[in-house]
Amino acid sequence: MKNGGCPYGTHRVISPAGVLPQPADKIDNDMEIYDNEVLIDVKTLNIDSASFTEIVRRVLDKKPSEVTTKEEMDAIGAKMMEIVENAGKHKNPWTGSGGMLLGTVEEIGPNYVGDLKVGDKIATLVSLSLTPLRIDEIIEMRPAIDQVDIKGKAILFQSGIYGIIPDDMPEKTALSALDVAGAPAQAAKLCQLNQKVLVIGGGGKSGLLCLYEAKKRVGVNGLVVCAAGSQKSEDRARSLDLANEYFHMDATDAVGMYNKAMELTNGELFDVVINCVSIENTEMASILSCKDDGTVYFFSMATSFTKAALGAEGVGKDVNMIIGNGYTKGHAAVTLQCLREHEGLRKLFEEMYA
C-alpha cells in the first residue's frame, strides 16, 4: 500500500502535470491502492449516453440501438479497452465524458475517511472520465441501454461520491437511475409552483425522471411539456402520464422547437428548459424555447459551452444557463425516491435496465 494520496486524486495524474484527474490525458491505473483510496471490484460500467453513442458512431457508424451482432459488440469492446489502456480511465476522446460503475468494495485504505465497508455494493457517482480503471475482460454488452458487464477493478478517491445500492430494487435498475441522478435532483431545485417547463429528450432515461420531478413541483396550475426524439419515446412518456403535453421533434431544429414552444405557451415561452438529449447541436432549440430571464439546464454531455454562449448572444437571449453538473446535494436519494413513488416509472426502469 502506498502513502500520501491527494484527496482529489492528483497523485494519479501522469500527464499533463499539475491538473486534476478529469482533464488529465493519462492517469495511473495501477490497482495497488494509496492509504486514502478504495479499491472496487467492478461488475458493470454504465457508459454516459453521449459517450457511448459517439463510440458506436465512430466504430460502426450506427446508433447503439442498432448494434445486434457479437462482432459489432466485440468491436465496441475493443475500442473501450483501447481507451482505458491509453488513458488509464474511460474518458471518451471525442466527448470527454465517461459514465459510472457498479461494483463491490474490495479494499479500503486505513486513512480513508467514510462509512464504507468491505463487501458494500456501490455505484460510483463520479465520472469514469476521472476514475482509475482496469478492464480485464468484457463479459456482456447491452448497447441499447449503454451498459457493459466486465471483469475489472477501479479506484475511488477520498473525494469521490458514491451511492449504496438499496435492497428494495434490482442492482442494475438502481445503477441506471443513479447514472443520471443529477438531472431529476436539479429539476427538483429549479422547477417551482405554476411554472412552464419543457424537457427536451423527455422520453429518455434522464428525461423521464425530470418530467416526474417537474410535474410534482409545478403543481396543477403549471405546465410540463415532453419534447421527445421519436414517436416511440413520446409514447413511452405519455403512457406514464408524466407531462401535460407531448410531442416529438428533431432537437437540432431550433426554429421548429421555438415555434412549437410559442404554440404551447401562447407566446410566453418556458420558464425552465431542461436539455437531456445525447446528440450535438441542440443548444439553440433549448435557448430559443426559454423566455428572457428563464433558466436553461443543459444536462446533456453533448452540449457545447461555446455554441450555447455565443448562440444565445447571437439571438439576443438573456437566459440563465446551467452546466449539467451531475452532482447536487441529495441527488441519489431524490432519484431513487422517484422510482419508489411512481410505480409505472419503476416498472419501466426494471423492464429496460434490470
Order of alpha helices (4+ residues) and beta strands (2+ residues): beta-beta-beta-alpha-alpha-beta-beta-beta-beta-beta-alpha-alpha-beta-alpha-beta-alpha-beta-alpha-beta-alpha-beta-alpha-beta-alpha-alpha
